[in-house]
Every structure is written in C-alpha cells, then in structure tokens.
Amino acid sequence: MASKKVEEKKQRCECSHIHDAAVCSADGCGCKEPIPETPRTRFKRLAIPRVIGVLNSLRILGNCSGSAYEYTDAQVDEMFSAIRGSLEAAELKFKQPKQVTFEFHG
C-alpha cells in the first residue's frame, strides 16, 4: 500500500506568528506562547519513543541467544510466533477503517 505524503501544517501562536515548533520563538516576539499540538505532531511525539522501545526490547531479547543460555528450537518458534502475532495485531489497527457505525435492524 502506497503511503500518502501529507504536508505538515505550520502552527500559528496567539501573537499570530507562524511556527513549526511547539512554542513560539519568533525573532522579536518573546511571547513564548504554547502552540496547540496537532494529531500529526502528537502521533510523532508518542510513536517515535515507543518504536525505539520495541526495537530496544527486541535487541535485548536477542542477547538471550548467547552461549550462556539454553533453549530449544520449539521455544524460539513459540516466542517469535507470539511476537509476530502481536505485531500483526498492532499493524491491523493502523489498516482497519477508523469509522465505526451503528444502526438498529428492525
């Protein structure tokens, strides 16, 4: 599925300066007004550290493959099957329609 490139909108603070940052810092402005967070900036703010955490956890899990540990192929298969299942479930949440509808039948 091709990703749709969406331009990030610049924010306007209370003093009417336009900014990319979360706080007004325009030259000569000095108001330091907070700029409202958009759904796109909130997603980036939350998703980036969470993805980094998942990647770090997987890297650390890989450390269990060293010679100091003993495991069977079945244990490894079971472990990665569980990880793949959770990964697929999380990915589906991004691909399913976001609109939930309801109607009475009858």
N, C-alpha and C positions, 0 to 999 in steps of 0.2 A: 504494500500500500504506500503510495507516494505521500510524502508529508507536504502539507500546505504551508508555505512560508507566509507568516503574518508579520507585518511591520509592528514594532513596538511603539506604542504611543507615548509621547512625552507628556509629562505632568505639568500642571500649572498650579503654583502655590498661591496663597492668599494675597501676596503682593503683586500677583499677575506675571511674575517671571516664569519662563518655561524651563523645565529641568528634566534630566534623566535620572538624577539621584533621588534618594528618599527624603532629603532635607534640602531646603532652599539654601544655596550658597552662591548666588549670582554676585558678580562683582558689583560692589557698591550697594548691595541690597541690605545685608545684615539682619534680615528678619528671622532667619533660621526656622521658618515655619515648616512643620511636617507636611509632607506631600502624601496624599492618600495612596495606599497600596492597591494596585490593580490585581485582578485574579491571575494575570500572567506573571507579575513580579512575585506574588505570594507563592505560586507554583514553583518558580525557580528557587526562591529562598528556602522552601521546605524540601523540595525534591533533591537538590544537589547534595546536601549533607546526608540525606537518607540513602541515596545511591552509594555514596562514598562509604557509609557504614556497612551496607550489604557487601560491597566489594572487599572491604577490610575483613569482614567476618568470613567470607569465602577464602581469602588468602590465609587467614589464621587456621581455618579448618584444614587447609592443605598441609599445614605443618604436622597434622596427625598422621601423615603418610610416611613419616620418618621411621628409621630403624628402631627407635625407642618404643614403638607401638606395635601391637599385634592385632590383626583384623583379618576377616575372611572376605572373599570376593562378594559373597552374599550380603555382608554388612555394608560394603561400599555401595553395591547396587541399591540396597534399600535406602540408604542415606541420600544418594543422589536422586533417586526416584521421588522421595519426599520433597527435596529441594525443587526439582523440575515441576512437580505438581503445584507447589506454592507459587512459583514463578509464572506458570501458565495462568493460574487463577488471578494473579495480580495484573498480568497483561490483558486478560479478558475485560477487566474493569475499565481499561482505557479504550477498548474497542467496541464495547456494547453501547447501544443508543442511550443517551443520558435522559431522554424524555420518558417519564413514567406516566401512563394514562390509566384511567379507571372509568368504567361505566357499568350501570346496572343492566342486567339482562332479564327482562320480563316485567 
